Amino acid sequence: MTRYSFLLYVAGNTDRSKAAEANLRFLCDALVPGTYEVEVIDAGERPDLAEERSVLATPTVVRLAPPPQRRVIGDLSDHGRAAVALGLPNHEKLPPERQ
């Protein structure tokens, strides 16, 4: 079973940050349920971690596993494009209003 691991870099507890986390969790629950982990990192509180991954804008999602690493910048509101960019399987099965 393939496990997915994501780092989500945000800048504070803003609406955009909350939307990015909600959208990422929606996609994972819909496409890879029970096989993912999401770690949320506030780049303002942990600039060292953001710098380590060369995160220049927030929100940014970094898929660590499975390789290869992928990254997407933005709130992931375009679910279809975000799923493809993150390399999630079965993205074509998202409901049309969620693509």
N, C-alpha and C positions, 0 to 999 in steps of 0.2 A: 504494500500500500504506500503510495506517495504521500509524504508529509510536506506541507507548505509552511514556511516561516517568513513572516513579514515584520519589518520595522517601519513604523509610521512616525515621521518627524512632523511635528506641529509647532505652532508659535502661540502658546497660551491656550486658554479655554475659550476660543472664539467660535462663532457660528460656523465658520469655514472649517476649523479644526474638527468640530463635532460632526459636521457633515462628512468629512473625509473618513473619519473612523466608522460612522454609521454605514456609509457606502461600502467600505472595505469589508466590514463584517457581514453586510447583506450579501455581497458577492460570494464570500467564502461560505456562508451558510447555504446559499443556493447551489453552489457549484462544487464545493469540496467539504461538505459538512463533516465535522468531527475529525478532520485531518489537517487542521491548521492552528497556528498560534500567531497572535498579533501582539507586538510590544510597541506601546506608544511612548515616544520620547519628545519632551518639550525642549526644542532647540534653544529657547531662551534660558531655561534652567540648566541645560547640559550642552553648552556650545562646543565642548570638547568632543562629544559623540557626533554632533553634526559635522564638525570639521573632519573628523576621522573618516567619515563616509563621503566627504566632499558635497554635502548638502548645502546648496546655495539659495534655495527657495522652499517655502512651506505652503501647504502640506506636500510632503514627498513620501512615497511608499517605496521601500526597497524590498524586493523579494530575494531572500537569502537562499531559500531552498524550495524546490529542487534547483540545482544549477542548470543553466547559467543564471547569474544574478541579473535581475531586471529592476528598472525604476520607472516610476510614473509620478509626474508632478501635477498637482491639482486636487480637487475635492472628489474625483471619481464619479461625478454625477452622470456622466455618459457611461452607463453601466456596460454596454456592449463593447465600446472602445477600450474601457478600462480593463475588462476581462481579457480581451485579446492582448493588450499591452502587457498585462501581468502574466500571460501564458496560462490562464486558467482553462481547464478542460470543459467541454460541453457548453461553452458560452452561447452557442446557437440555441440552447434550450431556455434561455432567459425569456420571460414573457415579453411580448413586443413593447409594452409600455415601460419596461425596465431596460431596454437595450439602448 
